[in-house]
Amino acid sequence: MRDENSFPHLFYLMSNEFIEAIKKHQSVFGQNLSDEKIALLNDYYELIQEDNELLHLVAPCSAEEFAVRHILESLTMLGSLPLKTRFADIGTGAGLPAIPCLIVRDDLRGMLIESKAKKTDFLQKAVEKCKLEKRVKIINKQFEEARNFDISYVSCRALDKFTDKLPRILKWSEKCGLLFFGGNSLREALQKNRVKFKEKLMPMSEQRFLFISKKQK
């Protein structure tokens, strides 16, 4: 049985580990985050930990691994988003990579597309907790059913059967820029679909990449 009385102390330790990991590794990812932004990222991390056992938002991992793999890796796409970009995050799940980017960059606006209702309920809580309500629209639909609003970039990180759905994503995205996280199989799928892209290896990783395709004029 779980000792409920130990939970507050455990969360306190995990939050401290998360914050220290962000501060320790952020420079490797090209970030220099303020204490205010780190606190909001920690609020988001805590919220995921509270609901993860029920909703399976992310695979179980240490606070440091979460800070590096889920938060700092998500922030690598900021360097490819022009000022005041509106973007759509397909199959956003827990809100990755969108929510960390929206927390750090106040000029961005995001459309979070998630087909599972329980996860969209979580996203609503996260958006409110992180004070993003005015800059985020949450859509509880399959991405094909969502109207392509006034967006200029499309991101995707952990969509189920990503490579199988890639042709449909490309058609839906039209001339938007693409920011896709994945490995060798995604690279091969992009090449097969004749997408011109650059790739960026994630710091502290040997096989995770950000694939970047510029917006078409």
C-alpha positions, 0 to 999 in steps of 0.5 A: 500500500502507498503511504499517502503521508509520504507523498508531499515529501516525495513531491518536494524532493522530485521538484527540487531534483527537477529544478536543479536538473533544469539549471544544470543542463539548460546551457547545453540546450541553449537556454538561460531561463529565469527563476519565474519560468523554471517555477512554471515549468516545475508546476507543469512537471508536478501536474504531470506527476499527479495525473500520470499514473492514471492517464499514462501521459509519459513513461515513468522516469526520474525528475532529471530525465524528465527535465532533460528529455521532455522539457529541455529537448522540447525547447530545442524547437524554439530556435526555429520558431519566428517571433509571434508564431502560431503553431499546431501541436499534433497528438500533443498528449501531455502537451509536449513539446508545446507547453514548455515552449509556450511557457518560455516564450510569451510571444507564441500561440499554440493549438493543441490537438489531442483526440483523447478526452481525458488528456484534453481535460489534463491539458486544460488544467495544465494551461490554466496552471501555467497561465496560458489560457489567452494563448492556447486553443485545445482541440479534442479531435483527430488532427484530420478533423481539426480545421487548419487555423491560421498557423505557420508551423506544425509540431509533433513529438510522440504521436502513435504510429507517427511514420504511418500517419506522416503522409496525412500530416503532411497533407493537413499541414499544407505549406506550414513549417514542420518541427518533428521529433523522432529517430532514424525511422522518421528520417526515412519516412520524411525522405520517402515522402520527399520532404526537404529538411535539416536535422538537429541531434538532441544534446545528451542523446545519440539517436533523438533528433529534431527534423526541421522543414521550413515554411513554404512561401 
